[in-house]
Amino acid sequence: MRELLTIGTFARAARLSPKALRLYDELGLLRPAAVDGESGYRYYDPAQLERARLIAWLRRLGMPLARVRQVCDLPAPDAAEEVAAYWRHVTAETEARGRLAAFLVDHLSGRGSAVKDTTTTPGIRYAARSEPGPVRTSNEDIAYAGERLLAVADGMRGPGGDRAAAAAVDALTRLRTLSVPAEDLLGALADAVGDAERAIRDIAASTPSGEAVTTLTALVWSGSRLALAHIGDSRAYLFRDGGLFQITHDHSYVQSLIDEGRLTPEEAVSHPRRSLLVRALTGTGSSLPDLSMHEAVPGDRYLLCSDGLPGVVPAGVLRETLAGPGGPQQVADELIDLAYAAGAPDNVACVVAEVVAGAPADTAADAAADATADAVAAEGSAATGDGGAAR
């Protein structure tokens, strides 16, 4: 019989504290091989060192104990993939916080974040449309366009996905009438996303699987400034001065492989796990959206879309279509037609908005009130796609 180690000796060998070992025993994560019936002293088998060291390494990564348990119980290849997935999540969260920190540094130091003092407030023309793919029996994609809010959400197929997408967009619609200074816009948008998470949590609780998942990409206007919230693999593009720029970063498994240099963008299009998300709204609050501020310039065009559009329509074609002479409704229709012409294996939702020179600043409040009334009246006009939510 192998000689057992005392808790102190085992702790030193595993680079864990006796206090941590007692906690892992209580949680059932690492039970001692034997416990003295009189003293309660714990003894460990040397063969348990491998698991103990793995636990120590995972905790140094910052992995929560519940996830540590899952990794420890997996075969080595699956455990390796789970650790890689966790680190991709941590990296993405760190990058998102880094972008927010950079914005705050610029804002607080007055570098590039001050709201311009202009005599006019830009306005927008917009259209929204969502269509099911020809081979799909349901449509979980939501597209919404209004005077102050543009949004696209793509719910995961299955119970709760369509409701999660609708709830995410609905939680943001209160921003249409909320009076928010440009400098407070990002915080108001973050609060609205928090409301969306809570609504999705309630939806998830009502599903057989206990899950409800959706992406969300949204732009909110205040004056010449706009705030962007993004999580998942729906996208936002900016067309400016003839160039098309993707201003969101996909939170997907294949994008993480592209970022690591293990996959090319061309290979990602046909990858069997291209629809797997590493970040989304799930109702748990475990993933934070990317948040950023942008400056609206007359002549800009914005495209928000679910992955069903860029999945079949190349970026060059998107750029050419946005550069065309048609208004937002015509462009949205053309984009949907292009997706259908390419087979549209997925549902397709898109919002097209064009920034135009607006009303003088002293009439901006009246214009906002009129736009709010128009947006409310337009809800439910999915057939035309103008200023409403489409599913």
N, C-alpha and C positions, 0 to 999 in steps of 0.2 A: 504494500500500500504506500502511495506517495505521501511524503511528509507534508503536512499542512503548514501554511505560513500564518503568523499572527497578523492582525489587522495593521499594526505599525509597519512590519516588514513588507507586507503586501502593498501598503500605501506608498512606501518609498520606491519599490520596484516599479509600480505603475505610474509614478509621478502624480498621485492623487493624495488628497488629505484624508485622514481617518473620518473627518466630518463628512466629506463628500461620499465616502464609501457607505457610511451609515444612511445617508440620504438615498443613495442608489438602492440600498437594501430595502428601505421603506417603500420605494416606488416600484420595486420588483424588477429593476433594471439590471442589477448585479447582486444576486443573492450569495451570501457566504456558503462555503461548502459544509461548514459545521458551526454550531453555536453551543457554547458551554451552558448546560442546563441550569447551573447554579449561579454563575457569574454573568451570564449573558454575553460573554466575550466571543467575538467573531473570528473564525479561521477560514482561510481561503486556499484553494488548490492552485498550485503554480500554473496549471493549464488555463486558469481564468485570467491570466495576465494579458493575453492577447485581446480579449474583449475589454478588459479594463483600460488598456492603452488606447484602443479605438475610441472608447468613450471619452477619454481625456483629450484626444486629438480633436474629436468632433466638438467638444465643449469649448476648446480654444478657438475654433472657428466661429463660435457664437451660436451654434445650432441649438434650438430649443430641445428640451429633454424628450418631449413627445416624438419629435422627429429622430432624435438619437436612437430611441428604442426601435423605430421602424428600420433604420439603417442597420443596426446591429443584428436584427433578425433576418436580414436579406442574405442571399448568396452573394459571394464577393463581387461578381460582375454587376449584379443589380445594385449592390451597395455603392459601387463606384459611380454608376450613372446617377444615383440619387444624390451623392455628394456633389457631383458636377452640376446637377440641376439646382441644388441649393446655392452653390456658389455663383451661378449665373444670376439667380434671384438677388443675392446680396450685392453683386456688382451693379446690377441694374438699379437697385434701390439707392446705392451710393452715388451713381451717376446722376440720378434724378435729384438727390439732395444737393449734389455739387452744382447742378445747373441753377437750382433755386438759390443756393448760397451766392453764386456769382451774380445773379440778378439783384439780390439784396445788397451786396457790396456796391454794385453800380448805382442802385437806387439811393442808398444812404450816403454815398460819396458824391452824388450828383453827376456821375459819368454815364451819359447816354440813356438815363431812365426818367428824366424829368418830362412831365407832360408839356407838350408844346402849347404856347400861348398863341392861338390862331384866331382869326376873325370868323372862320367858318368851321363847321363840324361836318366831317365826311358822312355821307349816307351810303347805303348799300341797296343794290337790287339783287334779288335772290330767287331761287327755285329749289324745290326738293322733290325727289322721286325715289320710290323703292319698288322693285319688281321681283317676283320669284323666278328662280332659274327654271328653265323648261322641264328639267328632270326632278324638280323639288315638289313635294306635296304640301309644304308649309313655308312661310316666310317669317323669319325671326329678325329681319333687318328693319331698323327704324331710321327714317330721315326726317329732320325737322329744320325749317328755315323761318326766321322771323327778323324783325328790324334790329334786334339786339343779340339774338342767339342763333347760332347754327350748330347742329349736332347730328351725329350718326352713331348708332349703337347696333351691334351685331350679337344677338343672343345665341348661346350654344343650343344646338338642336336637342330636343327632348323636353320633358316636363319642366316648365318654369323659364326656359330660355327666352321665349317671346315676351313673357311678362317682365322678366328682368330687364330686357332692352327697353321696353316701354316705360318701366318705372325709373330707369336711369335718366332718360330724356325728360320725363315728367318732373323729376326732382329739380332739374335745371330751369324749367320754364318759369319758375317764380322770379328768376333774374330779369325777365322781360320788363317787369314793372318796378323792380327794386331800384331805388335811387342810390347808386354807388359811385363815389368819386373814382377817377382812374387809378389813383394810388391805392385804393382799397379793393380793386377789382379782383386781383389774384386771390385774396383771402376769401372774398365772397364766393368765388368759384370753387375754391377748396371746400368751403362749408357745404355748398350744394352737392358736391360729390360725396361728402359724408352723409348727407341726407339720402342720396341714392343708395349707398351701401346699406343703410338701415332698412330701406324699403326692400332691397334685394334679400336681406337676411330674413325678413318675414315671409317672402315668397319661397325661399329655400326651405323654410320650416314646414311649408305646406306641400312639398313635393315628396314622392315616395323615396327618392334617393337622398333627400336632404340637401340638394344642390340646386343652384340657379346661378348661371354665369353669363356675363355679357362684356363686350368691349364698350368703350365710350371715347369718342373724340368730339370735342366741343370748343367753339369760339364764342366769346362774349365781348360785346362792344361797349365802350364808354368814351365818347368824344372821338379822338383819333387813335386811341389806344385800344388794343384787344388782348384778352387773356385766353390762353390755350390750355386745355386740360386733355390729357391723352393717356389711355391705358388699353393695352391689347394690340391687335393687328389691323384695326381700321386705320385710315390714314388721313392726313391733311397735307395739301399741296398749296404752294403759293406760285402763281404765274405773275411775273413782274419783268418788264422790259424785254419780253421775248423769251425769257428763261423760265423753266419749271423747276421748282425746288421742293423736295419733300421736307416738311418742317416737323414731322413726327418720326419716331424710331419704333419699328415694330417690336413688340414684346412677345416674340414667338420663338419656338425651339430652333427653327431653321435660321432665323436671324442671328441667334446666338452662335450658331455654327459658322455663319458668314463672318461675324465679328471676330471669331477665333481663327479665321483663315482656313477652316476645314471644309468650306462649301462656297461655291461661287453663286452669285445672284441667279445666274441662268440655271444652275443645278437645283436651286431652291424651289423653282417654279414647279418641278415635277417630283419633289421629294415626298415620300409617302407620309411623312409626319409634318407636312407644311402647315396644317391647321392646328397643331398643338401650341397652346399658349403657355407662356411662363409667367405672365402677369395679366390679371383681368379683375373686374369687379365681381366678387363672389359673396358679398354680404358678411365676410369675416373681418374685413379691414386689414388683411394681412399684406396687401400690396398697395403702394401709393401710386397715384397717377403722376406723370410728368406734368409740371406746371411751368409756363413761360409767358412772357409779355412780348408783344409785337406792336409795331407802328403801322397804322393803316395809311396807305398812299393812294390818292385817286388814280384809277387805271389798273390797280391790282385786281386780280381774280383769285378767289380761293375755291379749292375743291376739297370737300370732305367726302370720304367714301368708305364702304365696307370692302373687305379683301376680295370680294367677288369681282370688282372692277379691275384693279391692277393685276389680279391673277390671270387675266386673259387679254387685257389691253396694254400693250407696251407703253412705257413712259413717253417715248417720242410721239406716239399717236395721241396720248393725253395732252401733250403740249400743243400739238397742231390743232386739236379740237378747241382747247381753251383760247388759242390765238385767233380763232375764227371770228367773223363779224357778228354772229348771232348773239342774242341776249342770253341771260342765265337759263331761261326755260328751254330755249332751243339747244343750248349746249348740253344741258342735262339729258334731254331727249336723245341727242346724238350719242352721248356716252352710253346710255342704256342700249341703244341700237347696236353700237359697236360690241358691247359685251354679248348681246344675243347672237350677233353675226359670228362671234368666236366660239359659240356653243354654250356660254353661260352655265357651266356646271354648278355654280353656286348662286345664291340669291345676290341681288345687286342693289345697293342703296347709294345715292349720291346727293350732295348738296353743292350747288354752284352759286357763288356770290361775287358781285362786282362792286368795288368801291368807287363811289362817284362823289364829285364835289357837292357838299351839302348846303344846308341853309345857313344863314348868318347866325353867329353864336347867340344873339339875343332872341332868336326864334327857335333855338334848339329844343327847349323844353316843350313848346307846342308841337314841334315835329315828332318828338319822342312819344307824346301822348297820342297823337294820331296814329303813329306806327304801332303802338301797343294795341289800339282798338282794331287796326287792320289785322294784326297777327292773331288776335283772339277770334275774329270773325273768320279767318282763313283756316282755322283748325278743322280738320275733317275733310279738307279739300284735296285729299290725296290723289284724286283722279287727275287734277291739273298739276299738282305738285307745287303750287305757289303758296309759300308762307305757311305751311302746315306740317303736320306729322304724317308720314306715309309708312305703311307696313307692308 
